[in-house]
Amino acid sequence: MYPEVEAYVTACETANQSRDEAYEAARVAVHANEINHAEFDERQTTARRAARATCVDAWNALKASADPLVAFIAGHYQARYREATIVLKGLPADHAGLLKIAKDAGWCDAFDEYLDEMVDAGVVTNVPPQPSKARRALVKWFKNEHDGSSYEVGRLNELVDAVVTEAIAPVEA
């Protein structure tokens, strides 16, 4: 794990532990009638906001990473920070390594779209030859419109290859 990713993970874990401790202290205090429910809610809100602010600050620090993939993920996938954190913890990783992270996490084809974005941005190493953007768009459309299985997508690719081969073949007189 990269040091900046470890710093992010540690900061969030520490902040979340402090939040949980504050929650427990507030729970104990309200049950002991030392505070009322409004104070209980206020303490929980304060603890939650403090933990969130710490995690957001630590995430934003990742955007300045010297590693282009870390910086790209931090800059583009904050809304999916849980999944992004799984990827970040697995770095450094090349294209095959990213696919393994996704497979180990049990992710569906949605990760392929994110991986395509990372490849297009040039932040992934050891990328095997990729299909054209037009072919990827066709496959994406096919999957969305027809809930295409892997077999059907493979068959679609075979048909596209056949059409391209036929289109560029010399015309016989």
N, C-alpha and C positions, 0 to 999 in steps of 0.2 A: 504494500500500500504506500502511495506517495505520502511524504510528510505533511503536505498541506491538506490532504484528504484525512489523514489521521488526526490532524488538529481540528478539522471540522467535526469529525465523528466524536472525538473526545469532548469538545465544547458542547455539542448537543446532548451527549449522554450525561455530562455533568449538570447541565442546565435542567434536563428532564428529571434527573434524580433530585435536584433541589426543589423542583416543582412538586414532585411526588411527596417529598418530606413536608413541604408547606401544606399540601392537601391533607396529609395525615394529621399534622399538628392542628389544623383548623377543624378537622373532624373530631378529634379528641376534645378540643376546647368547646365545640358546640354541644357535644354530648355531656360534657361536664357542666353545662350552663354557664361557662365563663364568657362566652360570646353569643350573640343572637344570630339568627340565620342570615340577616343582611350582612353582618360582619364576616360570617363564614363565606358567603358568596363573594364578597369583596376581596378577601384573602386569596381565594381560589383564582379569581380573575387576575389579580396582581401577579401571582405566581405563574399563571399560564402566559400572561403577556411578557413577563421577564424571560421565561424560557424561550418563547417564540422569538423575541428580539435577539437573544443570543444566537439562536440557530440561524436566523436570517443574516446577521452580521457575519457569522462564520461561513455561510454559503456564499455571500457576496465576496468574501476574501478569496474563494476558489476561482472567481472570474479573473483574477490577476495571476493565475498559475502560469508558470513557464511552460508547462506541458499543454500543447494546443488542444488535446482531447479533453483534459480536465476543464480548461477554460471554456471550450465549446459547450460541454455538458452543463456547466454552471450557468452559462449565459443563455441557454436555450430550453432547459428542462426543469426549471425551478418548480413549476406547477406539478411536476411528477417527481418530486424530490425523493420520495421513498424508493421508487424504482431506480432513479438516477444514483442514489447512494449505494445501492447494490452494485451497480456498474462501477462506480468510482472506487469502491472497496476492492474490486477485482483488478484494478489497473496496477502496473502497466499490462496492456493486452493489445494484441494485434487483431485483425479481422476475425481470424479463427477463434481467438480467445474471447472476443465479444460474443460471438455466436454460442460458445460454450457457456458463458455467464448466463445468457438468455435461456439456453436449454436447461441448465441446472436450476434456474429460478422457475421453470415451467411456464415461461411466457409464450404467448401466442404470436401470430403473425404481425401484431401491432409493432413489436420490436423491430421487425424488418424495415418498417417505414422510418423509424428513428435511426437505424443503422444506415439506411440509404442517405438520410440527411447528413450524417456524420461523414460518410464516404464522399458525398458531393462537396462537402466543405473542405475536404482534403486533410482531415485530422485523424484518419485511421491508417495504420501501416499494414503492409503486406496484403493489400486488397487484390483478390483474384480478378481476372477479367470480368467486368460487369456487363449485363445486358444494357442496351441503350435506354435512355430516359423514356423514349416512346414505347419500347417494349415493356418496361416496368409499369408505365401508366396503363397500358393495355391489360396487363396481368392484374394490376390493382383493381381496375374497373371490372374485369371479369370476376374476380373474387367477391367484390362487393355486390354486383348485380346478380350473380348466379351461385353464390356460396360455393365456389369451385373448390373441389378437393385437390390434393397434391397431384393425383393422377390426371385430373382434368386440366390443371394448369400445365402439366408436362405435355399433355396432348395438344393444348393450345400452342405451346412453344414449338412443337414439332410442325404443326400446320403453318405457323408464321415462317419458320425456317424454309419449309417447302415453297411457300409463296415467294419469298425473297430469292431463293435459288432459281425458281422458274422465271422471275422477273429479270434477273441479271444474266440468264443463259442466253448464248448467242441464238439469234433467230435462224432457223434452218430454212433454206429456200426450197 
